[in-house]
């Protein structure tokens, strides 16, 4: 193994100020930017690291910047420090045509005046640098490139940026590894590294084991803690060559008029194996009346907010509340449930089928909009099951006309497969499952109303069904 490389770096004063006007325009246009609909009014620099000297033909900066945005849409609202983003800023005199889509802009002032800056992950040399730093366990400024010494990383693997993701960015190296780079980052233990590491220790084959990871030591003055915590910025894992994600495969089968029952059953088995391994690897807790009341209160609050935001929910509101009150009634009678670490955002797109037919689960970050502490809390495993059941429903309603029977068969097969591997069928907990599926569909209704109104009928159809379900 190569020796670790340690390099001290300095960044020129005024760097962020020179980039500010360009980033205000460029950042909100990125698919992974979370604060859409509100203008960016300024930035705080959380950390800056010069990876390649800006004075050379090709420069490279790694930045962590916190964007300021008004609390409400429009320019008149109060401002607050917003989300922190990880940026890879390339610097050139001029961009070659192949990098034209990566353009951020031309700098007119400050230390980079007269240079062109761009999204560096589109460029081969910066992407090469990241893999080599992980391979050699480099330390550059506040960045730490760490790795599992038991896994080999070959030098010279050709990189390519994937263009299909939304909340993060990924670079594939020679069809051997995939480097997932978080874009919106928070300090603390990231479950997208924590859980796959725990599963690797358990020998669970359903999740690609982390090979290396990128961490930053940065003191974020906007954070709630006085003790600085590191940021997990990226995870390198084996790339499943030729794999198809579950969403793409399900839509393909729907288009051909084929069922998806066998695959749904296999995904259920994979989910159960991951849950079983997580329960062995990390602590579990018992949820009695008090914690369940808090859980029910959160679900109820989200429903009330959703009814206010999506008027189409009003006719079903009272019956949907019964999904939560039925759960609270069981808890008050002395029922308890086991909670454990779960995936947190499980759907068909988070499942990969290898050419050999084996299913894997990926992307353990959880729902990015939720606070990190909440994403790391133990939850009933049924939460993941509910997310997958909703995903089958979404797939079935992409066709014209929708195919609810296709979804029903997949849902049943998934639960059967889960029962085969876990020894318990999620359908034997109908009250808990209904509550979690309702909570997920309520979230979907708000999201679709805000971002994709044409899709709103999908969660509304589920909520009509859930509202009419027997609460017991």
C-alpha positions as CSV (number, residue, x, y, z in Angstrom):
1,X,0.0,0.0,0.0
2,X,1.2,3.5,-0.8
3,X,2.3,5.8,2.0
4,X,-0.1,8.4,3.1
5,X,0.4,11.9,1.6
6,X,0.1,14.9,3.8
7,X,0.1,18.4,2.3
8,X,-0.5,21.7,3.9
9,X,-2.3,24.2,1.7
10,X,-3.3,27.8,1.8
11,X,-6.1,29.6,-0.1
12,X,-5.9,33.1,-1.3
13,X,-7.9,35.8,0.6
14,X,-11.0,37.0,-1.2
15,X,-11.5,33.7,-3.0
16,X,-15.2,33.3,-2.0
17,X,-15.9,37.0,-2.6
18,X,-14.6,36.7,-6.2
19,X,-16.8,33.6,-6.8
20,X,-19.9,34.9,-5.0
21,X,-21.8,36.6,-7.9
22,X,-21.2,33.5,-10.1
23,X,-22.3,31.0,-7.5
24,X,-25.5,33.0,-6.7
25,X,-26.6,32.3,-10.3
26,X,-25.1,28.8,-10.8
27,X,-25.9,27.1,-7.5
28,X,-29.7,27.3,-7.7
29,X,-29.7,25.8,-11.1
30,X,-28.1,22.5,-9.9
31,X,-30.4,19.5,-9.5
32,X,-29.0,18.8,-6.1
33,X,-29.6,22.3,-4.7
34,X,-32.2,22.0,-1.9
35,X,-33.3,25.7,-1.5
36,X,-35.2,26.1,-4.8
37,X,-37.7,28.9,-5.1
38,X,-35.7,31.2,-2.8
39,X,-32.8,33.4,-4.0
40,X,-29.3,33.0,-2.7
41,X,-28.2,36.3,-1.1
42,X,-24.7,35.4,0.1
43,X,-22.3,32.8,1.4
44,X,-20.2,31.8,4.4
45,X,-17.0,29.9,3.8
46,X,-17.0,26.8,6.0
47,X,-13.7,25.4,4.5
48,X,-11.6,25.9,1.4
49,X,-8.8,23.6,0.2
50,X,-6.6,24.1,-2.8
51,X,-6.1,20.7,-4.4
52,X,-4.3,22.0,-7.6
53,X,-2.6,25.4,-7.7
54,X,-4.9,28.0,-9.3
55,X,-1.9,29.7,-10.9
56,X,-1.2,26.6,-13.0
57,X,-2.9,25.7,-16.3
58,X,-5.5,23.8,-14.3
59,X,-6.5,24.7,-10.8
60,X,-8.8,23.0,-8.4
61,X,-10.5,24.2,-5.2
62,X,-12.6,22.1,-2.8
63,X,-15.1,24.4,-1.0
64,X,-17.7,23.9,1.7
65,X,-20.0,27.0,1.5
66,X,-23.1,27.8,3.4
67,X,-25.7,29.6,1.3
68,X,-27.8,32.4,2.8
69,X,-31.5,32.5,1.7
70,X,-34.6,34.3,2.8
71,X,-37.0,32.3,5.0
72,X,-39.8,32.9,2.6
73,X,-40.0,33.1,-1.2
74,X,-39.4,36.6,-2.5
75,X,-36.7,39.1,-1.5
76,X,-38.5,40.6,1.4
77,X,-38.2,37.8,4.0
78,X,-35.7,37.6,6.8
79,X,-32.5,35.9,5.9
80,X,-30.8,32.9,7.6
81,X,-27.7,30.8,7.1
82,X,-29.0,27.9,5.0
83,X,-27.6,24.6,3.8
84,X,-23.9,23.8,3.5
85,X,-22.8,22.5,0.1
86,X,-19.7,20.7,-1.2
87,X,-18.3,22.3,-4.4
88,X,-15.4,21.2,-6.7
89,X,-14.3,24.4,-8.5
90,X,-12.0,24.0,-11.5
91,X,-10.0,27.0,-12.7
92,X,-8.8,27.4,-16.3
93,X,-7.9,30.2,-18.7
94,X,-10.6,29.0,-21.0
95,X,-12.7,25.8,-21.2
96,X,-12.3,23.3,-24.0
97,X,-15.5,22.5,-25.9
98,X,-16.0,19.2,-24.0
99,X,-16.3,21.1,-20.7
100,X,-18.7,23.7,-22.0
101,X,-21.7,22.2,-20.1
102,X,-19.7,22.5,-16.8
103,X,-19.2,26.3,-17.0
104,X,-19.9,28.3,-13.9
105,X,-18.7,31.6,-15.2
106,X,-15.8,34.0,-15.9
107,X,-14.3,35.7,-12.8
108,X,-14.0,39.5,-13.0
109,X,-12.5,40.3,-9.7
110,X,-10.3,39.0,-6.9
111,X,-7.5,36.4,-7.0
112,X,-9.1,34.5,-9.9
113,X,-9.8,37.5,-12.0
114,X,-9.6,36.8,-15.7
115,X,-9.9,33.0,-15.2
116,X,-12.8,30.7,-16.0
117,X,-14.3,28.5,-13.3
118,X,-16.4,25.4,-13.8
119,X,-17.8,22.2,-12.2
120,X,-14.6,20.2,-11.9
121,X,-16.2,16.7,-11.6
122,X,-16.8,16.8,-15.4
123,X,-13.0,17.0,-15.9
124,X,-10.8,13.9,-16.0
125,X,-7.8,15.3,-14.1
126,X,-9.7,16.5,-11.0
127,X,-11.6,13.2,-10.9
128,X,-8.3,11.3,-11.2
129,X,-6.9,13.3,-8.3
130,X,-9.7,12.3,-6.0
131,X,-9.2,8.6,-6.6
132,X,-5.4,8.9,-6.2
133,X,-5.9,10.8,-2.9
134,X,-8.2,8.0,-1.6
135,X,-5.7,5.3,-2.8
136,X,-2.8,6.9,-1.0
137,X,-4.8,8.0,2.1
138,X,-3.8,11.6,1.5
139,X,-4.3,14.5,3.9
140,X,-4.6,17.8,2.2
141,X,-5.5,20.8,4.4
142,X,-8.6,19.8,6.3
143,X,-9.5,17.0,4.0
144,X,-8.8,13.4,5.0
145,X,-8.9,10.6,2.4
146,X,-9.3,7.3,4.3
147,X,-9.7,3.7,3.1
148,X,-10.1,0.1,4.1
149,X,-6.6,-1.3,3.8
150,X,-7.9,-4.7,3.0
151,X,-9.3,-3.6,-0.3
152,X,-7.1,-2.8,-3.3
153,X,-7.6,0.4,-5.3
154,X,-5.7,0.3,-8.6
155,X,-4.3,3.5,-10.0
156,X,-5.3,4.9,-13.4
157,X,-8.9,3.8,-13.5
158,X,-10.7,6.0,-16.1
159,X,-13.4,8.2,-14.5
160,X,-16.7,9.3,-15.8
161,X,-19.3,11.5,-14.1
162,X,-22.8,10.0,-13.8
163,X,-25.6,12.3,-14.8
164,X,-28.7,10.7,-13.5
165,X,-28.6,11.6,-9.8
166,X,-30.3,14.5,-8.0
167,X,-29.3,14.9,-4.4
168,X,-25.6,13.9,-4.9
169,X,-23.0,13.4,-7.6
170,X,-21.2,10.1,-8.5
171,X,-18.1,9.4,-10.4
172,X,-17.5,5.8,-11.8
173,X,-13.9,4.7,-12.1
174,X,-13.3,2.1,-14.8
175,X,-16.5,0.2,-14.0
176,X,-14.7,-0.9,-10.8
177,X,-15.6,1.7,-8.2
178,X,-18.2,4.4,-7.8
179,X,-17.5,7.5,-5.7
180,X,-20.6,9.1,-4.3
181,X,-20.0,12.7,-3.3
182,X,-22.5,14.3,-1.0
183,X,-23.6,17.8,-2.1
184,X,-25.6,19.1,0.8
185,X,-23.6,18.2,3.9
186,X,-23.9,18.4,7.6
187,X,-21.4,17.6,10.3
188,X,-21.6,14.3,12.1
189,X,-21.8,10.6,11.4
190,X,-23.3,10.0,8.0
191,X,-25.5,6.9,7.8
192,X,-24.4,6.4,4.2
193,X,-21.0,5.4,5.5
194,X,-22.0,4.2,9.0
195,X,-24.5,1.6,8.0
196,X,-22.6,0.0,5.0
197,X,-19.5,-0.3,7.3
198,X,-21.6,-2.0,10.0
199,X,-23.1,-4.3,7.4
200,X,-19.7,-5.1,6.0
201,X,-18.5,-6.1,9.5
202,X,-21.5,-8.5,9.6
203,X,-20.6,-10.0,6.3
204,X,-23.9,-8.9,4.7
205,X,-23.5,-9.4,0.9
206,X,-26.6,-7.3,0.0
207,X,-24.8,-3.9,0.4
208,X,-21.5,-3.0,-1.4
209,X,-18.9,-2.5,1.3
210,X,-17.2,0.9,1.6
211,X,-13.7,0.9,0.1
212,X,-12.7,4.4,1.0
213,X,-14.2,7.7,2.2
214,X,-13.5,11.4,2.2
215,X,-13.9,13.4,5.5
216,X,-13.4,17.1,6.3
217,X,-12.4,18.7,9.6
218,X,-14.2,22.0,9.5
219,X,-15.6,24.2,12.3
220,X,-19.0,25.3,11.2
221,X,-20.0,28.4,13.1
222,X,-23.6,28.0,12.0
223,X,-23.8,24.5,13.6
224,X,-25.7,23.9,16.9
225,X,-22.7,22.2,18.6
226,X,-19.7,24.0,20.1
227,X,-17.6,20.8,19.5
228,X,-16.7,20.6,15.8
229,X,-17.7,17.4,14.1
230,X,-16.2,16.1,10.9
231,X,-18.2,16.1,7.6
232,X,-18.5,12.9,5.7
233,X,-18.2,14.1,2.1
234,X,-17.9,11.0,-0.1
235,X,-17.9,7.2,-0.1
236,X,-16.1,4.9,-2.6
237,X,-17.7,1.5,-3.1
238,X,-17.5,-1.3,-5.6
239,X,-19.4,-0.6,-8.8
240,X,-21.9,-3.3,-9.8
241,X,-21.2,-3.4,-13.5
242,X,-24.2,-4.0,-15.7
243,X,-26.6,-3.5,-12.8
244,X,-30.1,-2.2,-13.4
245,X,-32.0,-0.3,-10.7
246,X,-35.4,-1.6,-9.6
247,X,-37.3,1.4,-10.8
248,X,-35.9,1.2,-14.3
249,X,-36.5,-2.6,-14.4
250,X,-40.0,-2.3,-13.1
251,X,-41.0,0.3,-15.7
252,X,-39.5,-1.9,-18.4
253,X,-41.5,-4.9,-17.3
254,X,-44.7,-2.8,-17.1
255,X,-44.1,-1.5,-20.7
256,X,-43.9,-5.1,-21.9
257,X,-47.0,-6.1,-20.0
258,X,-45.0,-8.5,-17.8
259,X,-45.4,-9.0,-14.1
260,X,-42.7,-8.2,-11.6
261,X,-43.7,-10.7,-8.9
262,X,-40.5,-12.8,-8.8
263,X,-38.3,-9.7,-8.6
264,X,-40.5,-8.1,-6.0
265,X,-40.2,-11.2,-3.9
266,X,-36.4,-11.2,-4.3
267,X,-36.3,-7.5,-3.2
268,X,-38.3,-8.4,-0.2
269,X,-35.8,-11.1,0.8
270,X,-32.9,-8.7,0.3
271,X,-34.6,-6.1,2.4
272,X,-35.1,-8.6,5.2
273,X,-31.5,-9.8,5.1
274,X,-30.3,-6.2,5.5
275,X,-32.7,-5.5,8.4
276,X,-31.6,-8.7,10.1
277,X,-27.9,-7.8,9.7
278,X,-28.5,-4.2,11.0
279,X,-30.3,-5.5,14.0
280,X,-27.3,-7.7,14.8
281,X,-24.7,-5.0,14.1
282,X,-26.2,-2.1,15.9
283,X,-28.3,-1.6,19.1
284,X,-32.1,-2.1,19.0
285,X,-34.6,-0.4,21.4
286,X,-38.1,-1.2,22.5
287,X,-40.8,1.4,21.8
288,X,-43.6,1.6,24.4
289,X,-46.4,4.0,24.8
290,X,-44.3,7.2,25.5
291,X,-42.0,7.0,22.4
292,X,-44.9,5.7,20.2
293,X,-47.0,8.7,21.3
294,X,-44.2,11.0,20.2
295,X,-44.0,9.1,16.9
296,X,-47.8,9.3,16.4
297,X,-47.8,13.0,17.3
298,X,-45.2,13.7,14.6
299,X,-47.3,11.8,12.0
300,X,-50.4,13.8,13.0
301,X,-48.6,17.1,12.8
302,X,-47.3,16.3,9.3
303,X,-50.9,15.4,8.3
304,X,-52.3,18.6,9.6
305,X,-49.6,20.6,7.8
306,X,-50.3,18.6,4.6
307,X,-54.0,19.2,4.7
308,X,-53.3,22.9,5.0
309,X,-50.8,22.8,2.1
310,X,-52.8,20.4,-0.2
311,X,-56.6,21.1,-0.1
312,X,-57.3,17.9,-2.0
313,X,-56.5,16.0,1.2
314,X,-59.3,17.6,3.3
315,X,-62.0,15.0,2.5
316,X,-59.8,12.2,3.8
317,X,-58.2,13.9,6.8
318,X,-60.4,12.5,9.5
319,X,-60.1,8.9,8.2
320,X,-56.4,9.3,7.7
321,X,-56.0,10.4,11.3
322,X,-57.6,7.1,12.3
323,X,-54.4,5.4,11.0
324,X,-52.5,7.1,13.7
325,X,-55.0,7.0,16.5
326,X,-55.3,3.2,16.0
327,X,-51.6,2.9,16.5
328,X,-51.7,5.1,19.6
329,X,-54.6,3.0,21.0
330,X,-52.5,-0.2,20.6
331,X,-49.6,1.4,22.4
332,X,-51.8,2.6,25.3
333,X,-53.0,-1.0,25.7
334,X,-49.4,-2.0,26.4
335,X,-48.2,-3.1,22.9
336,X,-44.5,-2.6,22.3
337,X,-42.5,-2.6,19.1
338,X,-38.8,-3.2,18.3
339,X,-36.9,-0.3,16.6
340,X,-33.6,-0.6,14.9
341,X,-31.5,1.2,12.3
342,X,-33.1,1.1,8.9
343,X,-32.4,2.3,5.4
344,X,-34.7,5.3,5.9
345,X,-35.5,6.1,2.3
346,X,-36.1,2.7,0.6
347,X,-37.7,2.6,-2.8
348,X,-37.2,0.8,-6.1
349,X,-34.5,3.2,-7.2
350,X,-32.4,2.3,-4.2
351,X,-32.2,-1.4,-5.3
352,X,-29.8,-2.8,-7.8
353,X,-30.1,-6.0,-9.7
354,X,-26.8,-7.5,-11.0
355,X,-26.6,-9.3,-14.3
356,X,-26.6,-12.5,-12.3
357,X,-29.9,-11.6,-10.8
358,X,-28.7,-10.7,-7.3
359,X,-30.3,-7.7,-5.6
360,X,-28.4,-5.1,-3.6
361,X,-29.5,-2.1,-1.5
362,X,-27.7,1.3,-1.9
363,X,-27.9,4.9,-0.6
364,X,-28.3,4.6,3.1
365,X,-28.3,8.4,3.6
366,X,-32.0,8.5,4.6
367,X,-34.3,11.3,3.5
368,X,-31.8,14.2,3.0
369,X,-34.4,16.8,4.1
370,X,-34.7,15.3,7.6
371,X,-32.2,16.3,10.4
372,X,-29.2,13.9,10.7
373,X,-30.1,13.0,14.3
374,X,-33.5,11.9,13.2
375,X,-32.1,9.9,10.3
376,X,-29.9,8.0,12.7
377,X,-32.7,7.1,15.2
378,X,-33.8,3.5,15.5
379,X,-37.1,3.0,13.7
380,X,-39.5,0.0,13.2
381,X,-38.3,-1.9,10.2
382,X,-41.8,-1.5,8.8
383,X,-40.9,2.0,7.8
384,X,-38.7,0.7,5.0
385,X,-41.4,-1.8,4.0
386,X,-43.9,1.0,3.7
387,X,-41.5,3.0,1.5
388,X,-41.1,0.1,-0.9
389,X,-44.8,-0.6,-1.0
390,X,-45.4,3.0,-2.1
391,X,-42.7,2.6,-4.8
392,X,-44.6,-0.2,-6.4
393,X,-47.7,2.0,-6.4
394,X,-45.8,4.8,-8.1
395,X,-44.5,2.4,-10.8
396,X,-47.9,1.1,-11.6
397,X,-49.3,4.6,-12.1
398,X,-46.7,5.6,-14.7
399,X,-48.7,3.7,-17.3
400,X,-51.8,4.8,-19.1
401,X,-54.1,3.5,-17.8
402,X,-52.6,2.8,-14.4
403,X,-52.3,-0.8,-13.3
404,X,-53.2,-1.1,-9.6
405,X,-53.5,-4.9,-9.8
406,X,-49.8,-5.0,-10.9
407,X,-48.9,-3.0,-7.8
408,X,-51.0,-5.2,-5.5
409,X,-49.4,-8.3,-6.7
410,X,-45.9,-6.8,-6.3
411,X,-46.8,-5.6,-2.8
412,X,-47.9,-9.0,-1.8
413,X,-44.9,-10.7,-3.3
414,X,-42.5,-8.3,-1.6
415,X,-44.0,-9.0,1.8
416,X,-43.9,-12.7,1.2
417,X,-40.2,-12.5,0.2
418,X,-39.6,-10.4,3.3
419,X,-41.3,-13.0,5.5
420,X,-39.2,-15.8,4.0
421,X,-35.9,-14.2,5.1
422,X,-37.0,-12.5,8.3
423,X,-39.4,-15.1,9.7
424,X,-42.1,-12.5,10.1
425,X,-44.5,-11.0,7.6
426,X,-45.0,-7.2,7.7
427,X,-48.7,-7.7,7.0
428,X,-49.1,-9.2,10.5
429,X,-48.7,-5.7,11.8
430,X,-51.5,-4.0,9.8
431,X,-51.9,-1.0,12.1
432,X,-48.2,-0.2,12.2
433,X,-47.9,-0.7,8.4
434,X,-50.9,1.4,7.6
435,X,-49.7,4.3,9.8
436,X,-46.2,4.3,8.1
437,X,-47.7,3.9,4.6
438,X,-50.1,6.8,5.3
439,X,-47.3,9.0,6.6
440,X,-45.2,8.3,3.5
441,X,-48.1,9.0,1.2
442,X,-48.9,12.3,3.0
443,X,-45.3,13.3,2.5
444,X,-45.6,12.4,-1.2
445,X,-48.7,14.5,-1.6
446,X,-47.0,17.6,-0.3
447,X,-44.0,17.0,-2.5
448,X,-46.0,16.4,-5.6
449,X,-48.2,19.4,-5.0
450,X,-45.1,21.7,-4.7
451,X,-42.9,20.2,-7.4
452,X,-44.8,17.9,-9.8
453,X,-48.5,18.7,-9.7
454,X,-49.2,16.2,-12.5
455,X,-48.1,13.4,-10.2
456,X,-50.4,14.4,-7.3
457,X,-53.0,11.8,-8.3
458,X,-50.6,9.1,-7.4
459,X,-50.4,9.6,-3.7
460,X,-54.0,10.8,-3.6
461,X,-55.1,7.4,-4.9
462,X,-53.2,5.7,-2.2
463,X,-54.5,8.0,0.5
464,X,-58.1,7.3,-0.6
465,X,-57.4,3.6,-0.2
466,X,-55.7,4.1,3.1
467,X,-58.5,6.3,4.4
468,X,-61.0,3.6,3.7
469,X,-59.0,0.8,5.2
470,X,-60.1,-0.9,8.4
471,X,-58.1,0.8,11.2
472,X,-57.9,-2.5,13.1
